[in-house]
């Protein structure tokens, strides 16, 4: 602790002897944090310099921008050819999964990247990132996390068949407009099937990410146990990103 300086970042949570969390991982340490640890007789902590942290953040920004470009190109190609190559989305997910920035910092960086003109593209990437984090917290295998992240990134692919003016309408949608937008789940499922993507886990997410546990979702009004865990995770990630 004698070597810890303000501005360094914690690499692990710090706990008191009775097991209470004192300071959370990824906190940028201030003088009072260090004094507090001294008061609790903390002998040593794992830290990293802010320069390393900034390098990680720059790396994330580069990967995120690359992902936006790839998703944009892939969505545009799908719009004209009506065909999706799942391998292209898996490659983006691989890049996200190997990023050194994790947890709350990843979510913080993600929120800084907002761009109104690329909302749908960034939303697809954000939902994938959030779903990957949930998969990790749920201790999924790497293969399942990759599949979950890919399904999340493809969840809104059906919106390529919805008029852009409708998707970008600033005011509230009319009932007829909303009914048209709701068709994106069916369109997306159809696009995957026509692209010979037959992985049920991915296809079901695209079709059912607007279903709800209480049966008030769409397109089928499914309830509870009829919804896969992947669909539930992507539903939560989808709403969370939209409202934040």
PAZAPA-4460 file (N, C-alpha, C; in steps of 0.05 Angstrom, whole numbers, plus 32768, in hexadecimal, padded with zeros to 4 digits):
% residues 244
    n_x    n_y    n_z   ca_x   ca_y   ca_z    c_x    c_y    c_z   seq   type   mol
   8011   7FE8   8000   8000   8000   8000   8011   8019   8000     1      X     A
   802A   8017   800B   803B   802E   800C   8042   8038   7FF0     2      X     A
   8041   8027   7FDC   8048   802E   7FC1   8030   8037   7FB0     3      X     A
   8018   8037   7FBB   8000   803E   7FAC   7FFD   805D   7FAC     4      X     A
   7FF7   8067   7F94   7FF5   8084   7F90   7FD9   808B   7F86     5      X     A
   7FD0   80A3   7F8C   7FB6   80AC   7F80   7FB7   80AB   7F62     6      X     A
   7FA1   80A3   7F56   7FA0   80A1   7F39   7FA3   8085   7F2F     7      X     A
   7FAE   8073   7F40   7FB0   8057   7F38   7F94   804B   7F39     8      X     A
   7F91   8034   7F2B   7F77   8027   7F2A   7F79   800B   7F36     9      X     A
   7F65   8004   7F46   7F64   7FEA   7F53   7F5E   7FD4   7F3F    10      X     A
   7F6D   7FBE   7F41   7F69   7FA7   7F2F   7F57   7F92   7F3C    11      X     A
   7F51   7F96   7F56   7F40   7F82   7F64   7F31   7F91   7F7B    12      X     A
   7F1A   7F87   7F82   7F0B   7F92   7F99   7F1C   7F90   7FB2    13      X     A
   7F1A   7FA4   7FC4   7F28   7FA3   7FDD   7F13   7F9F   7FF4    14      X     A
   7F18   7F8B   8005   7F06   7F83   801A   7F13   7F88   8036    15      X     A
   7F02   7F8D   8049   7F0B   7F8F   8065   7F0D   7F72   8070    16      X     A
   7F18   7F6F   8088   7F1C   7F55   8093   7F02   7F46   8098    17      X     A
   7EEC   7F55   809C   7ED3   7F48   80A1   7EC4   7F41   8088    18      X     A
   7ED1   7F46   8071   7EC5   7F3F   8057   7EB4   7F54   804A    19      X     A
   7EB3   7F6C   8055   7EA4   7F82   8048   7EB5   7F8F   8033    20      X     A
   7EA8   7F96   801C   7EB7   7FA3   8007   7EBE   7FC0   800F    21      X     A
   7ED7   7FC7   800D   7EE0   7FE2   8015   7EE1   7FF4   7FFC    22      X     A
   7EEE   7FEB   7FE7   7EF1   7FFA   7FCE   7EEE   7FE6   7FB7    23      X     A
   7EDF   7FEE   7FA2   7ED9   7FDC   7F8C   7EEF   7FDD   7F77    24      X     A
   7EF2   7FC7   7F69   7F04   7FC4   7F53   7EFF   7FDA   7F3E    25      X     A
   7F14   7FE3   7F31   7F14   7FF8   7F1C   7F10   8014   7F27    26      X     A
   7F10   8018   7F41   7F0F   8032   7F4D   7F29   8041   7F48    27      X     A
   7F27   805A   7F3F   7F3F   806B   7F3E   7F44   8076   7F5A    28      X     A
   7F5B   806F   7F65   7F60   8075   7F81   7F66   8092   7F86    29      X     A
   7F5A   809C   7F9B   7F5F   80B7   7FA5   7F6E   80B5   7FC0    30      X     A
   7F77   80CC   7FCA   7F86   80CC   7FE3   7F75   80C0   7FFA    31      X     A
   7F5B   80C6   7FFA   7F4A   80BC   8010   7F46   809E   800F    32      X     A
   7F47   8093   7FF6   7F45   8076   7FF3   7F5D   8069   8001    33      X     A
   7F75   8074   7FFC   7F8D   8069   8007   7F8D   806B   8025    34      X     A
   7F84   8082   8030   7F82   8085   804D   7F6F   8071   8059    35      X     A
   7F58   806C   804B   7F45   8059   8055   7F51   803D   8056    36      X     A
   7F60   8036   8042   7F6D   801B   8042   7F81   8019   8059    37      X     A
   7F8F   802F   805E   7FA2   8030   8074   7F94   802C   808F    38      X     A
   7F7D   8039   8092   7F6D   8036   80AA   7F65   8019   80AF    39      X     A
   7F5F   800B   809A   7F56   7FEF   809C   7F6E   7FDC   809B    40      X     A
   7F86   7FE7   809C   7F9E   7FD6   809D   7FA1   7FC4   8085    41      X     A
   7F99   7FCE   806D   7F9D   7FBF   8055   7FBB   7FC1   804E    42      X     A
   7FC7   7FAA   804A   7FE4   7FA9   8045   7FEC   7FAD   8028    43      X     A
   7FDC   7FA1   8016   7FE3   7FA2   7FF9   7FCA   7FA0   7FE8    44      X     A
   7FCC   7FAC   7FD1   7FB6   7FAB   7FBD   7FC2   7FA8   7FA1    45      X     A
   7FB1   7F9E   7F8F   7FBA   7F9D   7F73   7FB0   7FB6   7F65    46      X     A
   7FC3   7FC4   7F58   7FBC   7FDC   7F49   7FC9   7FDC   7F2E    47      X     A
   7FC0   7FEF   7F1D   7FCD   7FF3   7F03   7FCE   8011   7EFF    48      X     A
   7FE1   801A   7EEF   7FE3   8036   7EEA   7FCD   8040   7ED8    49      X     A
   7FC7   805A   7ED9   7FB2   8065   7EC8   7FBA   8064   7EAB    50      X     A
   7FD4   8064   7EA5   7FDD   8063   7E89   7FD4   8048   7E7C    51      X     A
   7FD7   8032   7E8C   7FCE   8019   7E81   7FB0   8019   7E7D    52      X     A
   7FA2   8024   7E90   7F85   8026   7E8F   7F7D   8035   7E76    53      X     A
   7F8A   804C   7E71   7F83   805C   7E59   7F89   804D   7E3F    54      X     A
   7F9E   803C   7E40   7FA5   802C   7E29   7F8F   8018   7E23    55      X     A
   7F84   800C   7E39   7F6D   7FFA   7E36   7F55   8008   7E2A    56      X     A
   7F50   8021   7E33   7F38   802F   7E2A   7F3C   8036   7E0C    57      X     A
   7F54   803E   7E04   7F59   8045   7DE8   7F55   802C   7DD7    58      X     A
   7F5E   8015   7DE1   7F5B   7FFC   7DD3   7F3E   7FF6   7DCF    59      X     A
   7F2E   7FFA   7DE4   7F11   7FF5   7DE2   7F04   8007   7DCD    60      X     A
   7F0B   8021   7DCC   7F00   8034   7DB9   7F06   802B   7D9D    61      X     A
   7F1F   8022   7D98   7F27   8019   7D7D   7F16   8000   7D75    62      X     A
   7F14   7FED   7D88   7F05   7FD5   7D82   7EE7   7FDB   7D7D    63      X     A
   7EDD   7FED   7D8D   7EC1   7FF4   7D8B   7EBC   8001   7D70    64      X     A
   7ECD   8014   7D67   7EC9   8021   7D4D   7ECC   800D   7D37    65      X     A
   7EDE   7FFA   7D39   7EE1   7FE5   7D25   7EC8   7FD5   7D24    66      X     A
   7EBC   7FCE   7D3B   7EA4   7FBE   7D3C   7E8D   7FCD   7D2F    67      X     A
   7E8A   7FE7   7D33   7E75   7FF7   7D27   7E77   7FF5   7D08    68      X     A
   7E90   7FF8   7CFE   7E94   7FF7   7CE1   7E8C   7FDC   7CD5    69      X     A
   7E94   7FC7   7CE3   7E8E   7FAC   7CD9   7E70   7FA7   7CDA    70      X     A
   7E63   7FAE   7CF0   7E46   7FAA   7CF2   7E37   7FBA   7CDD    71      X     A
   7E40   7FD3   7CD9   7E34   7FE4   7CC5   7E36   7FD7   7CA9    72      X     A
   7E4D   7FCE   7CA1   7E51   7FC2   7C87   7E40   7FA8   7C84    73      X     A
   7E40   7F99   7C9A   7E31   7F7F   7C99   7E13   7F84   7C98    74      X     A
   7E09   7F97   7CA7   7DED   7F9E   7CA6   7DE5   7FA8   7C8B    75      X     A
   7DF6   7FB9   7C7F   7DEF   7FC4   7C65   7DEF   7FAE   7C4F    76      X     A
   7E02   7F9C   7C51   7E03   7F85   7C3E   7DEA   7F74   7C42    77      X     A
   7DE2   7F70   7C5B   7DCA   7F5F   7C60   7DB1   7F6D   7C55    78      X     A
   7DB1   7F87   7C56   7D99   7F96   7C4D   7D94   7F92   7C30    79      X     A
   7DAA   7F90   7C20   7DA7   7F8D   7C03   7DA7   7F70   7BFA    80      X     A
   7DB6   7F60   7C08   7DB8   7F43   7C00   7DA5   7F31   7C10    81      X     A
   7D9B   7F3C   7C27   7D8A   7F2D   7C39   7D98   7F14   7C43    82      X     A
   7DB2   7F15   7C45   7DC2   7EFE   7C4F   7DD5   7F08   7C65    83      X     A
   7DD8   7EF8   7C7A   7DEA   7EFF   7C90   7DFF   7EE9   7C93    84      X     A
   7E18   7EF1   7C97   7E2D   7EDE   7C9D   7E34   7EDF   7CBB    85      X     A
   7E2C   7ECB   7CC9   7E2F   7ECB   7CE6   7E4C   7ECD   7CEE    86      X     A
   7E5E   7EC3   7CDD   7E7B   7EC3   7CE4   7E85   7EE0   7CE8    87      X     A
   7E7A   7EF3   7CD9   7E83   7F0F   7CDC   7E7C   7F1A   7CF7    88      X     A
   7E65   7F12   7D01   7E5D   7F1C   7D1C   7E6C   7F0D   7D32    89      X     A
   7E72   7EF4   7D2D   7E82   7EE4   7D41   7E9D   7EF0   7D44    90      X     A
   7EA9   7EFB   7D2E   7EC3   7F07   7D30   7EC3   7F20   7D41    91      X     A
   7EAD   7F30   7D3F   7EAB   7F48   7D50   7EA8   7F40   7D6D    92      X     A
   7E98   7F2B   7D72   7E95   7F21   7D8E   7EAF   7F17   7D99    93      X     A
   7EBF   7F0A   7D89   7ED9   7F01   7D92   7EEA   7F18   7D9B    94      X     A
   7EE9   7F2E   7D8C   7EF9   7F46   7D92   7EF0   7F52   7DAD    95      X     A
   7ED6   7F52   7DB2   7ECB   7F5D   7DCB   7ED3   7F4B   7DE2    96      X     A
   7ED2   7F31   7DDE   7ED8   7F1E   7DF4   7EF5   7F1F   7DFC    97      X     A
   7F07   7F27   7DEA   7F24   7F28   7DF0   7F2C   7F43   7DFA    98      X     A
   7F1A   7F56   7DFD   7F21   7F71   7E06   7F28   7F70   7E23    99      X     A
   7F3D   7F7F   7E2B   7F47   7F7F   7E46   7F36   7F90   7E59   100      X     A
   7F25   7FA1   7E4E   7F13   7FB1   7E5F   7EFB   7FA1   7E65   101      X     A
   7EF4   7F9E   7E7F   7EDD   7F8E   7E86   7ECC   7F9D   7E9A   102      X     A
   7EB5   7F90   7EA0   7EA3   7F99   7EB6   7E99   7FB5   7EB2   103      X     A
   7E99   7FC4   7EC9   7E8C   7FDE   7EC8   7E9A   7FF2   7EB6   104      X     A
   7EB5   7FEF   7EB2   7EC3   8001   7EA0   7EBA   7FFD   7E83   105      X     A
   7EB5   7FE4   7E7C   7EAC   7FDD   7E61   7E91   7FEB   7E5C   106      X     A
   7E7F   7FEA   7E6F   7E65   7FF7   7E6C   7E68   8015   7E6B   107      X     A
   7E7B   8020   7E7B   7E7F   803D   7E7B   7E8A   8046   7E60   108      X     A
   7E9D   8038   7E55   7EA9   803F   7E3B   7E93   803E   7E25   109      X     A
   7E83   8029   7E27   7E6E   8024   7E13   7E5B   803C   7E12   110      X     A
   7E55   8047   7E29   7E42   805D   7E2A   7E4D   8077   7E1F   111      X     A
   7E68   807A   7E1E   7E74   8092   7E14   7E74   8092   7DF5   112      X     A
   7E6F   807A   7DEA   7E72   8077   7DCD   7E58   807F   7DBD   113      X     A
   7E45   808A   7DCB   7E2B   8090   7DBE   7E2D   80A2   7DA6   114      X     A
   7E20   809A   7D90   7E1F   80AA   7D78   7E03   80A6   7D6B   115      X     A
   7DF4   80BC   7D6C   7DD8   80BA   7D63   7DD5   80AF   7D46   116      X     A
   7DE9   80B6   7D35   7DE7   80AE   7D19   7DED   8090   7D16   117      X     A
   7DF9   8083   7D2A   7DFF   8067   7D27   7DF2   8057   7D3E   118      X     A
   7DDB   8061   7D48   7DCF   8056   7D5F   7DC9   8038   7D5D   119      X     A
   7DBD   8030   7D46   7DB5   8014   7D44   7DCE   8002   7D44   120      X     A
   7DE3   800B   7D36   7DFC   7FFB   7D35   7E08   7FF8   7D51   121      X     A
   7E0A   800F   7D5F   7E16   800F   7D79   7E05   8000   7D8D   122      X     A
   7DEB   8002   7D8A   7DD9   7FF4   7D9B   7DDD   7FD6   7D99   123      X     A
   7DE1   7FCC   7D81   7DE6   7FAF   7D7D   7DFF   7FA7   7D8B   124      X     A
   7E14   7FB7   7D89   7E2E   7FB1   7D96   7E2B   7FB3   7DB4   125      X     A
   7E1D   7FC7   7DBE   7E1A   7FCA   7DDB   7E0A   7FB3   7DE7   126      X     A
   7DF5   7FAB   7DDA   7DE5   7F94   7DE4   7DF7   7F7B   7DE4   127      X     A
   7E08   7F78   7DD0   7E1A   7F61   7DD0   7E2E   7F62   7DE7   128      X     A
   7E39   7F7A   7DED   7E4C   7F7D   7E03   7E3F   7F77   7E1D   129      X     A
   7E27   7F82   7E22   7E18   7F7D   7E3B   7E11   7F5F   7E3E   130      X     A
   7E09   7F53   7E29   7E02   7F36   7E2A   7E1B   7F25   7E30   131      X     A
   7E31   7F2C   7E24   7E4A   7F1E   7E29   7E52   7F20   7E46   132      X     A
   7E4F   7F38   7E52   7E55   7F3C   7E6E   7E43   7F2A   7E7F   133      X     A
   7E29   7F2A   7E78   7E16   7F19   7E88   7E1D   7EFB   7E85   134      X     A
   7E25   7EF3   7E6D   7E2D   7ED7   7E69   7E45   7ED0   7E7B   135      X     A
   7E58   7EE3   7E7D   7E70   7EDF   7E8E   7E68   7EDD   7EAB   136      X     A
   7E56   7EEF   7EB4   7E4D   7EEF   7ED0   7E3E   7ED5   7ED6   137      X     A
   7E30   7ECA   7EC2   7E21   7EB1   7EC6   7E33   7E98   7EC2   138      X     A
   7E4D   7E9D   7EBD   7E61   7E87   7EBB   7E5B   7E75   7EA3   139      X     A
   7E51   7E81   7E8D   7E4E   7E72   7E74   7E69   7E6A   7E69   140      X     A
   7E6A   7E55   7E59   7E82   7E4D   7E4B   7E89   7E63   7E36   141      X     A
   7EA2   7E63   7E2D   7EAA   7E77   7E19   7E99   7E73   7DFF   142      X     A
   7E94   7E5A   7DF8   7E84   7E55   7DE0   7E68   7E60   7DE2   143      X     A
   7E5C   7E5C   7DFA   7E41   7E67   7DFE   7E41   7E85   7DFF   144      X     A
   7E55   7E91   7E0B   7E57   7EAE   7E0C   7E5A   7EB9   7DEF   145      X     A
   7E6A   7EAC   7DDF   7E6D   7EB5   7DC3   7E53   7EB3   7DB4   146      X     A
   7E44   7E9E   7DB8   7E2B   7E9A   7DAB   7E17   7EAF   7DB4   147      X     A
   7E16   7EB4   7DCF   7E04   7EC8   7DDA   7E0B   7EE4   7DD0   148      X     A
   7E25   7EEB   7DCE   7E2D   7F05   7DC4   7E26   7F08   7DA7   149      X     A
   7E28   7EF3   7D97   7E21   7EF4   7D7B   7E03   7EF8   7D77   150      X     A
   7DF4   7EE9   7D87   7DD7   7EEB   7D85   7DCE   7F07   7D8D   151      X     A
   7DDB   7F13   7DA2   7DD4   7F2E   7DAA   7DDA   7F42   7D95   152      X     A
   7DF1   7F3F   7D87   7DF8   7F52   7D72   7DE5   7F50   7D5B   153      X     A
   7DDA   7F39   7D56   7DC7   7F36   7D40   7DAA   7F3B   7D47   154      X     A
   7DA5   7F42   7D61   7D89   7F42   7D6A   7D77   7F54   7D5A   155      X     A
   7D81   7F6B   7D50   7D71   7F7E   7D41   7D75   7F7D   7D23   156      X     A
   7D81   7F68   7D19   7D87   7F66   7CFC   7D6E   7F6A   7CEB   157      X     A
   7D57   7F63   7CF6   7D3E   7F65   7CE6   7D36   7F82   7CE1   158      X     A
   7D43   7F95   7CEF   7D3C   7FB2   7CEB   7D46   7FBC   7CD0   159      X     A
   7D57   7FAC   7CC3   7D5F   7FB5   7CA8   7D48   7FB5   7C95   160      X     A
   7D32   7FA8   7C9C   7D1A   7FA7   7C8B   7D05   7FBC   7C94   161      X     A
   7D0C   7FCC   7CA8   7CF9   7FE1   7CB1   7D03   7FFC   7CA6   162      X     A
   7CF1   800D   7C9C   7CF9   8027   7C91   7D0A   8037   7CA6   163      X     A
   7D20   8042   7C9C   7D32   8051   7CAE   7D23   8069   7CBB   164      X     A
   7D12   8076   7CAC   7D03   808D   7CB6   7CF2   8085   7CCF   165      X     A
   7CE8   806D   7CCE   7CD8   8063   7CE4   7CE9   805D   7CFD   166      X     A
   7D00   8051   7CF8   7D12   804A   7D0E   7D1D   8063   7D1C   167      X     A
   7D20   8079   7D0C   7D2C   8091   7D17   7D18   80A7   7D1D   168      X     A
   7CFE   80A0   7D1D   7CE9   80B3   7D23   7CED   80BE   7D40   169      X     A
   7CEF   80D8   7D43   7CF4   80E3   7D5E   7CDD   80E1   7D71   170      X     A
   7CC5   80E2   7D67   7CAD   80E1   7D79   7CA3   80C5   7D7D   171      X     A
   7C8C   80C3   7D8B   7C80   80A9   7D91   7C75   809D   7D78   172      X     A
   7C78   8082   7D75   7C6D   8074   7D5E   7C4F   8071   7D61   173      X     A
   7C41   8071   7D4A   7C24   806B   7D4B   7C22   804C   7D4E   174      X     A
   7C0A   8043   7D54   7C06   8026   7D57   7C0D   8017   7D3E   175      X     A
   7C06   8022   7D27   7C0C   8014   7D0D   7C2B   8014   7D09   176      X     A
   7C38   802A   7D0F   7C55   802B   7D0C   7C63   8017   7D1F   177      X     A
   7C59   8016   7D38   7C65   8004   7D4B   7C61   7FE7   7D43   178      X     A
   7C4A   7FE0   7D38   7C45   7FC5   7D2E   7C58   7FBE   7D18   179      X     A
   7C5E   7FD2   7D07   7C71   7FCD   7CF1   7C8D   7FC8   7CFD   180      X     A
   7C96   7FD8   7D10   7CB0   7FD5   7D1C   7CB3   7FBA   7D2A   181      X     A
   7C9D   7FB1   7D36   7C9D   7F97   7D45   7CA3   7F80   7D32   182      X     A
   7C9F   7F83   7D18   7CA4   7F6E   7D05   7CC2   7F68   7D03   183      X     A
   7CD3   7F79   7D0E   7CF0   7F75   7D0A   7CFA   7F5A   7D16   184      X     A
   7CEC   7F50   7D2A   7CF4   7F36   7D36   7CF0   7F20   7D22   185      X     A
   7CD9   7F21   7D14   7CD3   7F0C   7D00   7CE5   7F0F   7CE8   186      X     A
   7CE9   7F28   7CDF   7CFB   7F2D   7CC8   7D17   7F23   7CCE   187      X     A
   7D21   7F28   7CE7   7D3C   7F1F   7CEE   7D3E   7F01   7CED   188      X     A
   7D2A   7EF4   7CF8   7D2A   7ED6   7CF8   7D2A   7ECC   7CDB   189      X     A
   7D1B   7ED8   7CCB   7D19   7ED0   7CAF   7D34   7ED4   7CA0   190      X     A
   7D41   7EEA   7CA6   7D5B   7EF0   7C99   7D6F   7EDB   7CA1   191      X     A
   7D70   7ED3   7CBB   7D83   7EBF   7CC4   7D7D   7EA4   7CB7   192      X     A
   7D64   7E9D   7CB5   7D5D   7E83   7CA9   7D65   7E83   7C8B   193      X     A
   7D60   7E99   7C7E   7D67   7E9B   7C61   7D85   7E9C   7C5D   194      X     A
   7D94   7EA2   7C72   7DB1   7EA3   7C71   7DBD   7E88   7C7A   195      X     A
   7DAB   7E74   7C7E   7DB3   7E59   7C87   7DC0   7E59   7CA2   196      X     A
   7DB7   7E6C   7CB3   7DC0   7E6C   7CCF   7DAB   7E5D   7CDF   197      X     A
   7DB1   7E45   7CE7   7D9D   7E34   7CF3   7DA2   7E2E   7D11   198      X     A
   7DB4   7E3E   7D1D   7DB9   7E3B   7D39   7DA1   7E45   7D49   199      X     A
   7D93   7E33   7D56   7D7A   7E3B   7D64   7D7F   7E50   7D79   200      X     A
   7D96   7E4F   7D87   7D9B   7E62   7D9D   7D9C   7E7F   7D92   201      X     A
   7DA9   7E82   7D7B   7DAB   7E9D   7D6E   7D90   7EA5   7D62   202      X     A
   7D84   7E93   7D53   7D6A   7E9A   7D46   7D54   7EA1   7D5A   203      X     A
   7D53   7E92   7D70   7D3F   7E97   7D84   7D42   7EB3   7D91   204      X     A
   7D5B   7EBB   7D95   7D60   7ED6   7DA0   7D55   7EEB   7D8E   205      X     A
   7D5B   7EE9   7D74   7D52   7EFC   7D60   7D34   7EFE   7D60   206      X     A
   7D27   7EE7   7D62   7D0A   7EE5   7D60   7CFC   7EEE   7D7A   207      X     A
   7D08   7EE8   7D91   7CFA   7EEB   7DAA   7D05   7EFF   7DBE   208      X     A
   7D17   7F11   7DB5   7D24   7F23   7DC9   7D10   7F39   7DD3   209      X     A
   7CF9   7F3A   7DC7   7CE4   7F4D   7DD2   7CCE   7F3E   7DE0   210      X     A
   7CD1   7F24   7DE4   7CBE   7F15   7DF5   7CC4   7F1C   7E12   211      X     A
   7CB0   7F19   7E24   7CB3   7F20   7E40   7CAA   7F09   7E51   212      X     A
   7CB5   7F07   7E69   7CAE   7EF2   7E7C   7C90   7EF0   7E82   213      X     A
   7C83   7F08   7E82   7C66   7F08   7E89   7C54   7F04   7E71   214      X     A
   7C60   7EFF   7E59   7C50   7EFA   7E42   7C47   7F13   7E33   215      X     A
   7C50   7F2A   7E3B   7C47   7F43   7E2E   7C59   7F4D   7E18   216      X     A
   7C6C   7F3C   7E10   7C7E   7F44   7DFA   7C74   7F3B   7DDF   217      X     A
   7C85   7F3C   7DCB   7C7D   7F34   7DB0   7C95   7F25   7DA3   218      X     A
   7C90   7F15   7D8D   7C78   7F14   7D7D   7C63   7EFF   7D86   219      X     A
   7C6A   7EED   7D99   7C58   7ED7   7DA0   7C4C   7ED9   7DBB   220      X     A
   7C55   7EEC   7DCC   7C4A   7EED   7DE7   7C53   7ED5   7DF8   221      X     A
   7C6C   7ECB   7DF4   7C76   7EB5   7E03   7C7A   7EBD   7E20   222      X     A
   7C7A   7EA9   7E32   7C7D   7EAE   7E4E   7C94   7E9D   7E5A   223      X     A
   7C9E   7EA6   7E70   7CB1   7E98   7E82   7CC3   7E83   7E75   224      X     A
   7CBE   7E6A   7E7C   7CD0   7E54   7E74   7CD2   7E50   7E56   225      X     A
   7CC0   7E5C   7E47   7CC2   7E59   7E2A   7CD7   7E6B   7E1E   226      X     A
   7CE3   7E7D   7E2E   7CF8   7E8F   7E24   7D13   7E84   7E2C   227      X     A
   7D25   7E82   7E19   7D40   7E78   7E20   7D4F   7E8D   7E31   228      X     A
   7D64   7E83   7E3F   7D75   7E96   7E4F   7D81   7EAA   7E3D   229      X     A
   7D8A   7EA2   7E25   7D97   7EB5   7E12   7D83   7ECC   7E0C   230      X     A
   7D6A   7EC5   7E06   7D56   7ED9   7DFF   7D51   7EEC   7E16   231      X     A
   7D50   7EE1   7E2F   7D4C   7EF2   7E46   7D63   7F05   7E4A   232      X     A
   7D7B   7EFB   7E47   7D93   7F0C   7E4A   7D93   7F23   7E36   233      X     A
   7D8E   7F1C   7E1D   7D8F   7F30   7E08   7D78   7F44   7E0C   234      X     A
   7D61   7F3B   7E15   7D4B   7F4D   7E1B   7D53   7F62   7E2F   235      X     A
   7D5F   7F59   7E45   7D68   7F6C   7E5A   7D7D   7F7F   7E4F   236      X     A
   7D91   7F74   7E41   7DA6   7F85   7E36   7D9B   7F9A   7E22   237      X     A
   7D88   7F91   7E12   7D7B   7FA2   7DFE   7D6D   7FBA   7E0B   238      X     A
   7D5D   7FB4   7E20   7D4E   7FC9   7E2E   7D62   7FDC   7E3D   239      X     A
   7D75   7FD0   7E4B   7D88   7FDF   7E5A   7D97   7FF4   7E49   240      X     A
   7DA1   7FEA   7E31   7DAF   7FFD   7E20   7D9D   8012   7E15   241      X     A
   7D84   800B   7E0E   7D71   801F   7E03   7D6B   8035   7E17   242      X     A
   7D67   802E   7E31   7D5E   8042   7E44   7D75   8051   7E50   243      X     A
   7D8E   8048   7E4C   7DA5   8057   7E57   7DB3   8067   7E41   244      X     A
***
